[in-house]
Amino acid sequence: MSILVIGSIALDSVRTPFGSRNETLGGSATYFSIAASFYNKVRIVATVGEDFPSRYMNMFKTLGIDTSGVIVTKGKTFRWKGRYDQDLNTAHTIYTHLNVFKDFNPQVPEKLKNTDFVFLANIDPDLQRSVLEQMKKPKLVACDSMNYWIANKRSSLERLLPKIDILLLNDSEARLLSKTANLKKAARRILSYGPKALIIKRGEHGVIYFSRNSYFIAPAYLLETIRDPTGAGDTFAGGLMGYIASAPHIDESTVKKGIIYGSILASFTVEGFSVSRLLNIGRKDIAERYRHFTRMTRS
């Protein structure tokens, strides 16, 4: 089964205590699609400018990622520049140039509308809802958001939530959306808004999954080397959705296992800049790290 992702493709410039890179491949749809492609066919709906390097588009195609929904628009590609200090959990934005992404109005090609699994990456909730309305009865829909949309387009986001299955937020976003400090209470309130499940991403502190009847806590994979945390959350989502879409059936056990695979793929991403580490691993590497993770967390 295939997965459709709606999100950004960008050129990122990043500096961390461990080095820097200029105008490397980034964007939510990029990290998501590469991670998910280890398990399933992925289809991207996004926009890039005329300056987008052809080598990156060729890379997507080499990985079997369907780029027929990527529109080349007159103008420049979305660019982000940021830095991380010793606290790698906090990105300091130097600039964000939306460029062609500013006027992005996603239109799903007809041949992609029957995709079974949909991931709505972090964009305006009105656009997320517009994409969902174009789809033909997907089996599972997951959605990401951020503080900006929660603060500035809350009513639009709340209209979207009953239409999705899994909502992904970090802990500060969950507190902001729920107006509640305690995460367990926050999750209960957010689930009352409509989604079937909530996943709270907590960086190096792992992940918490909540459904209406249960919750599940997964630690992060412990690393010695972290070079660049950019894209870790989108990689996590790609691994999660990729695994779920490859499973014979969907239940809470499948989602929990998908969370572990998402965390493992994110652990590879942060070991290098941009998508460099993801492009140099295979299913065998993922499986080996999964086995190590299960050994380390077994009582």
N, C-alpha and C positions, 0 to 999 in steps of 0.2 A: 504494500500500500504506500501511497505517496503522501508527502507533507508539503503544504504551502505556507510560506512565511512572507509576511508583509512587514517591511521595515526599511532601514537605511543601509546604504553602501557608501562608505566614506573614505577619505584619506586622512589619516591621523598622524600628528606629530607629538611624540611623547618623550618626556624625560623622567627618569627615576634615579634613585641613588646608584643604580647598577648600569646606567648607560642611557643612550637616547637614540631615537630613530626619527627620521623626517619623511612625512608623506608616505607612510606605509598603509597597507590595506586595513580598513577597519569598518565599523558600522554594525548595527545589531543583526541585520540579515546576513551579513558575511560570517560572523562567528557562529550564529545559529546554524546556517546551512552547512558549513563545513563539518561541524560536530554531528549534526543529524545524518549527514551523508555516509557515516560509518555503518549505518543501519538501514537506511531507506533512501528512496528517490526523493529529492527535494526540488521544489519549484519556488523561485523567488519572484515577488512583485516589488519593484523598487524603481528608482530613477537615478541616473548618473549624468554628468555633464559630458560635453564633447572632449574634454581633456582627460577623461578616465583612461588609464593605461590599458591597452589591449591585452597585455600579458596577464592582467588580473582577470579579465573576462575569459580568456583562454584557460586560465587555471580552473575557474568554475566549471567550464565544459569538460575539462579533463577529469574532474572529480565526479562527473555525471550529474551535475546540478543543472536543472533546466532554467535558462535565463531568458526564455521567451517573454516573460512578464517584466523584464528590465527595460525601461524606456530610456534611450539616450536623448536628452533634452539640450537645446541650445543654451550654452552657459557653462558655468563651472560646477564641478562636483562638490558635494557637502564636505567641509573640512572642519576638523576639531584639533585644537592644540591644548595640551595639558601637562601637568607635572604631578609627581608623587614625591613626598618627602619620606622621612623614615616611617611614618604611619601610612602603610600602603593601602589602608582601607579608605583613605580619603583622596579623591582626585581634585586638584586645583585647576580649574579651567582658565586658560590664558585667553583663548578666543573660540568662538563657535561661528562659523560662516555657513549658514544653511544653503546658500546659493540655489541650485535648482530644486533642492529638497523643500525650500520654502513654499513653493506652489504645487507641491506634489499632490495630485488627486488620483489615487490608485484606481485603475480599471483592470479587473481581472480578465485575462483573455478567456474566451468561451471554452477552449479546450482544458482550462485549468479549474473551471468552476465546480467540477465534480470531485475534487480532491477530498479524500476522507479525513485528513487531519489538518488543522489550521492553527498556526501560531501568529497571534497579533502582537508583534514586537512594539516597543515603546514609542508610540506616536500619538497624535491627537485622537482622543476617544471617538470623536465624530468620524474620523477616517477609519478607525478600527471597525466601527459599527457599519459604515458604508461597505467595507470589504465583506463583512460577514453577511450582509444582506444580498450580496452578489453570489454567494456560494449556494450549492445545491445539497442541503442536508448533510453536512459533515458529521462524522462519527464522534469527533472530540475536538473541542476548541479550547486553547489556552491563551492567556493574555498577560502581557506585562504592562506596567505603568510606572509613573514616577511622581515625585512630590509636586512638580510644576502642574501636571494635569489635575492632580487631586486638589490642589489649592485654587486653580483657575478655571477648571471645567468639571467641577465635582458632579453637577447634575447630569452632564453628558456621560460621565463615567458610570454613574449609578444606573443610568438607563441601559448601559451595555452589560452590566454584571449579571443580570438574570439570563442572558443569552450565552454565557460561557460555562465551561466545565471546571477549568482550573485557572485561578488567578495567582500570579507570581508578583511578590513585592519584597523589598527589604524591610528590616524591622522598623526603621523610622517612617517609611511609607505606610506600613500597617498601622502604626500608632496615629499617624496623621489622618488616614482615611476613617479609622474607627473612633477617633477622638478619645482614645483610651490608652493609658500607659502600659498596663499589664498585657502581655502578648496573648495569653490564653483568653482573656476577656475580649481583646481586640479581634481575635480570630472568630469568636462566637458572633460578634456584631457584624463583621464583614461577611460571614457566611449567611447571615440573615438578609443581606442585600441581594442574594441570588446565586452566586457561584456554588458549584457542588463541592469544591475543595479549594484550599488556600495553601500555598507554599511560601514560607517566609525564609528568604535568603539572608544569612548572617555572616557571610564572608568566611574568615578563618574560624568562626565559631560554629559553622555547619549550617544545617537546614532543619526547619520544623514544618511538618506536613499536618494540616488539620482537615478533617472532614466533619460532617455533622455528628458522627458517632464515635470518632476516635482521633488520636493524633500519634505522630511518629517523629522521633528526633534522630537525625543522622549527623555525626561529626564530619568535619572537613577532613580531607586526606592530608596527613601531616607531611610537610615538605621541608627540605633543607635549603632549597634554592627557589627564590621568587624574584623574577626580574621585572615583570610588568603585569599588573592585575587587570589592565584594560580588556574588556570583552569577556571576563570570567562568567558574569551572570548570563550573558547571551549564549555562551558555550554550554553552560549548565542546562539552559532551556533546550538547546539543540540535542544534547545527549538524552535528556529526559524524554522529549517527544520522539526522538529517533527510536529509542528502545520501546516505548509504548506502542508505536506504530508497527513495530516488528513482532510484537507478542501475539500469540494465537487468540488471546481474549484479554479484555480490559477489566481489571478489578483493582482493589486497593493494593494487593500484593504486587501486581504489575507496576503500579505507580511508585510504590516504595522502592522496588528494584530499579526503576527508571531514575529515581532520585540519586541512588548510589552511582549509577553510570554517569549521570549528569555531573555529579561532584568529581568523579574521576577524570572526566574529560576537561573540566575546568581546571583541575590540578595540572594537567599538561599545558594548558594555555598560558598560565602565569609563569611557567618556567622559561618562557622566551618572549620576545617582542612580537607584537602583531599576531599573525597566525602561523608564524614560523615553526613553532613546536608541533602544532596540530598537523602540519603538512609532512612531518617526519616521523609519524607513528603509524601503527597499523592495528588491526583488531587484536593481534597477538599481544601487543603492548598493553592495550586496554584490559584484556582478559587477565593478564598477569597482575596488573595493579588492582583489579577487582578482587582477585584471590587474596592478595596481600591485605587489602582493606578488610575483607571478611575475617581473616585470621586475627587481625589486630583489634577487631571489635567484638569478637566472640568471647563470651564469659567462660 
